[in-house]
C-alpha cells in the first residue's frame, strides 16, 4: 500500500481539509485583548483579528496556551486549522506539550458551537485518534493523542470504544505502549495525565480507564508480546490497598 493510500491517513487529511473549510475567514473578537508584557505585541494581536493568516510557531503556541482571552472560543476557532495541523505533525509537544493542547479545546467549549463547527472538531479528533492506532507511520504516540482527545472532550468513553473496535497487532502494540506509560500513575490511583479543566471529573475518567483495561487489556497485551511484568501490573489494578501492595508481583513503586 502506498503511504498516501492508508485509509486512516486519508480520513485524517479529509478532516483537516474540513477544518480549514469550516473555519475559513474566522477571526478573534474585534475587541479581544491580551497583555503586551506577557502575551505579545499589538501587532501580533492584530493578526488574530485578520482571517486566514498563518501565525509563526511561537505566536501560535502563546495563543493556544493563554488562559485569559475574553472570548477563548473565538480565538480557538481562529487558530484551529493551523493548530490541528501542528498537533498532527507532532510539533505541538515540542513547543509546549499536549496536556495544554487538550485543555485549550476544553476551554473553548467546542461542543456548544454550531453543528457544522462542532462536527468538524469531533471528526478531526476521531480521525486523528484512529490514525494513531492504525497507521504504522503515525507521528504522535497513541497514548498522547488519547490524552488530547480525553482532555478536549472531558471523557475517555468514545476513545476507548474506538480502541475496542480497532483490533489487530498494531492497535494491540499501541495498547502495550500506553499501558507501559500509564501503569505507574494508575497503580497509585491517579490519572496518568493532568486534568486542567474544572468541569472534567478526573476520578470518573480514571475509574473508567481502569475498568476498560481490566476488561480488555489482558488478552491484547499478551498478543502484543508485552512483558509478563507489564501484564501483571495491569492485573494489579483490579486489587485494592494491601492486596495490591503485598502481591508478589507488586513492582515496588513508591508514591
C-alpha positions in Angstrom: 0.0 0.0 0.0 1.3 3.4 -1.0 1.6 5.6 2.2 -0.9 8.1 0.8 -3.4 5.3 0.4 -3.6 4.4 4.0 -7.3 4.8 4.9 -6.8 6.4 8.3 -4.4 8.9 6.7 -6.9 9.7 4.0 -9.6 10.2 6.7 -7.4 12.5 8.7 -6.4 14.5 5.7 -10.1 15.0 4.8 -10.8 16.0 8.4 -8.0 18.6 8.3 -9.4 19.9 5.0 -12.8 20.1 6.5 -11.5 22.2 9.5 -9.8 24.5 7.1 -13.0 25.0 5.1 -15.3 25.3 8.1 -13.2 27.9 9.9 -12.0 29.8 6.8 -12.5 33.6 7.4 -12.9 33.3 11.1 -11.2 35.9 13.4 -10.9 36.6 17.1 -13.4 39.1 18.5 -12.6 42.7 17.3 -12.3 43.8 20.9 -10.1 40.9 22.1 -7.1 42.0 24.1 -4.1 40.4 25.9 -1.2 41.8 27.9 1.6 43.3 25.9 4.1 42.2 28.5 3.0 38.6 29.0 1.4 37.5 25.7 2.6 39.6 22.8 2.5 42.8 20.9 -0.4 44.7 19.5 0.8 43.8 16.0 0.6 40.1 16.9 -2.8 40.6 18.4 -4.0 42.2 15.2 -3.1 39.0 13.3 -5.7 37.1 15.3 -8.2 39.6 14.0 -7.1 39.1 10.4 -8.5 36.0 8.8 -6.5 33.1 7.3 -3.0 34.5 8.0 -0.7 31.8 9.2 0.9 32.5 12.6 4.6 31.9 13.3 5.1 28.9 15.6 5.9 30.8 18.8 2.9 33.1 18.4 0.6 30.1 17.8 2.0 28.5 20.9 1.4 31.6 23.0 -2.1 31.9 21.7 -3.3 28.4 22.5 -1.5 28.4 25.9 -3.1 31.7 27.0 -5.9 31.2 29.5 -7.1 34.8 29.8 -8.8 35.5 26.5 -12.1 37.3 26.8 -13.6 35.0 24.1 -11.4 31.9 24.1 -13.8 30.1 21.7 -13.4 32.7 19.0 -9.6 32.7 19.4 -9.6 28.9 19.2 -11.8 28.9 16.0 -9.3 31.5 14.5 -6.3 29.2 15.0 -7.9 25.8 14.8 -6.9 24.8 11.2 -3.2 25.6 11.8 -3.3 24.3 15.4 -4.7 20.9 14.3 -2.0 20.6 11.6 0.7 21.3 14.1 -0.8 18.7 16.5 -0.9 16.0 13.9 2.7 16.8 12.8 4.0 16.3 16.3 5.2 19.9 16.6 2.9 20.9 19.5 4.6 18.7 22.0 8.0 20.3 21.2 6.5 23.7 21.6 4.6 23.4 24.8 3.1 19.9 25.5 -0.1 18.1 24.6 -1.7 18.4 28.0 -2.2 22.1 27.4 -3.4 21.4 23.8 -6.3 19.3 25.1 -7.0 21.9 27.7 -7.2 24.6 25.0 -10.0 22.6 23.3 -11.9 22.2 26.6 -11.8 25.9 27.4 -13.2 26.6 24.0 -16.4 24.6 24.8 -16.4 23.4 21.2 -19.3 21.0 21.7 -21.5 24.1 22.1 -20.5 25.6 18.8 -22.8 25.4 15.7 -23.4 21.9 14.4 -21.1 22.2 11.5 -18.3 23.6 13.6 -18.7 21.1 16.4 -18.9 18.2 13.9 -15.7 19.4 12.2 -13.8 19.3 15.5 -15.3 16.0 16.5 -14.4 14.5 13.1 -10.9 15.7 13.4 -10.3 14.3 16.9 -11.8 10.9 15.9 -9.8 10.8 12.7 -6.5 11.6 14.5 -7.2 9.0 17.1 -7.9 6.3 14.6 -4.8 7.2 12.6 -2.7 7.0 15.8 -4.0 3.4 16.4 -3.8 2.0 12.8 -1.1 3.9 10.9 2.3 2.5 11.4 3.8 5.9 10.5 1.7 7.9 12.9 3.9 10.7 14.3 2.3 11.2 17.7 2.2 8.2 20.0 -1.4 6.9 20.5 -1.3 7.4 24.3 -0.5 11.1 23.7 -3.3 11.5 21.2 -5.6 9.8 23.7 -4.9 12.3 26.4 -5.6 15.2 24.0 -8.9 13.7 23.0 -9.9 12.9 26.6 -9.0 16.3 27.8 -10.6 18.0 24.8 -13.9 16.1 25.3 -13.9 15.5 29.1 -14.4 11.8 28.7 -12.5 8.6 27.9 -15.5 6.6 26.7 -15.6 7.3 23.0 -11.9 6.9 22.6 -11.9 3.6 24.5 -14.8 2.3 22.5 -12.9 3.1 19.3 -9.8 1.2 20.6 -12.0 -1.7 21.4 -13.2 -1.9 17.8 -9.7 -1.5 16.4 -8.3 -4.9 16.8 -5.1 -6.2 15.3 -1.4 -6.3 16.1 -0.6 -2.6 15.6 -3.5 -1.4 17.8 -2.6 -4.0 20.4 1.0 -2.8 20.3 -0.2 0.8 20.9 -2.2 -0.6 23.9 1.0 -2.1 25.3 2.9 1.2 24.8 0.1 3.1 26.5 -0.1 0.6 29.4 3.6 0.9 30.0 3.3 4.7 30.1 0.2 4.7 32.4 0.8 1.8 34.9 2.8 3.8 37.5 0.2 6.5 37.9 -2.8 4.2 37.7 -1.3 1.9 40.4 -1.1 5.0 42.6 -4.8 5.6 41.9 -4.1 8.7 39.8 -4.9 9.5 36.2 -1.8 9.4 34.0 -2.2 13.0 32.8 -3.2 16.3 34.4 -6.8 17.3 34.2 -6.8 21.1 34.0 -10.4 22.0 33.1 -12.5 22.3 36.2 -15.6 20.7 34.6 -13.9 17.4 34.0 -14.2 14.6 36.5 -10.7 13.2 37.0 -11.8 10.3 39.2 -14.5 9.2 36.9 -12.1 9.2 33.9 -9.5 7.2 35.9 -12.1 4.6 37.1 -13.5 4.2 33.5 -10.0 3.8 32.1 -9.1 1.2 34.8 -12.3 -0.8 34.2 -11.6 -0.9 30.5 -8.0 -2.0 30.9 -9.0 -4.8 33.2 -11.7 -6.0 30.8 -9.9 -5.6 27.5 -6.2 -5.4 28.1 -5.3 -8.9 29.3 -5.6 -10.8 26.1 -4.5 -8.0 23.9 -1.3 -7.3 25.9 -0.4 -11.0 25.7 -1.0 -11.0 21.9 1.1 -7.8 21.5 4.1 -9.5 23.1 4.0 -7.3 26.2 6.2 -8.4 29.0 4.9 -10.6 31.8 5.8 -7.8 34.3 3.6 -5.3 32.4 0.7 -7.7 32.2 0.9 -8.3 36.0 1.0 -4.6 36.7 -2.3 -4.1 34.7 -3.7 -7.1 36.6 -2.9 -5.4 39.9 -5.2 -2.6 39.0 -8.0 -5.0 39.9 -6.7 -5.3 43.5 -7.1 -2.7 46.2 -4.9 -1.4 49.1 -3.0 -4.1 50.9 -3.9 -6.8 48.4 -2.2 -4.8 45.7 0.9 -3.8 47.7 1.5 -7.3 49.1 1.0 -9.1 45.8 4.3 -10.9 44.8 4.3 -9.0 41.5 4.0 -5.5 43.1 6.7 -3.5 41.3 7.8 -1.6 44.3 6.5 1.8 43.2 6.8 4.5 45.8 4.4 7.4 45.8 
